[in-house]
């Protein structure tokens, strides 16, 4: 019997966790100081922002070392991209994991901007939900670096 992709296709749950092996690889390269889109249960770093901290608040700075962001993939995704661009303009830098949706306005908000580098990931990621692996995502993913040239 085929499993339903409904949960992965829905923005009803925004707590999809970064695959640990992907985060370890990136953390080794960037030595992240803060996870800016986390919950107490899925935070990847000791220093993190959760819903009570409101990472999207205009006064909230992400500049605690390089930041990591695997934002909720729902309708508010454009707000996370805008905040990343704002933080980049203020001198903070980091990496964001996003669905590869190249037809969206939020994708074109950063595409081709100075200091932004995009890496398309091969295959489909297996996110985690409440610590447990899921089936591969029904969409490809990409990494976006916001910061000075590497």
Secondary structure, DSSP 8 states (H G I E B T S, - for coil): -----HHHH-SS----B--HHHHHHHHHHH--SEESS--TTT-SSSSB--TTT-TTSTT----SSSEEE----STTHHHHHHHHHHHHHTT--EEEEEE--TTSHHHHHHTT-TTEEEEE-SS----EETTEE-S--SS-EEEEEESS--
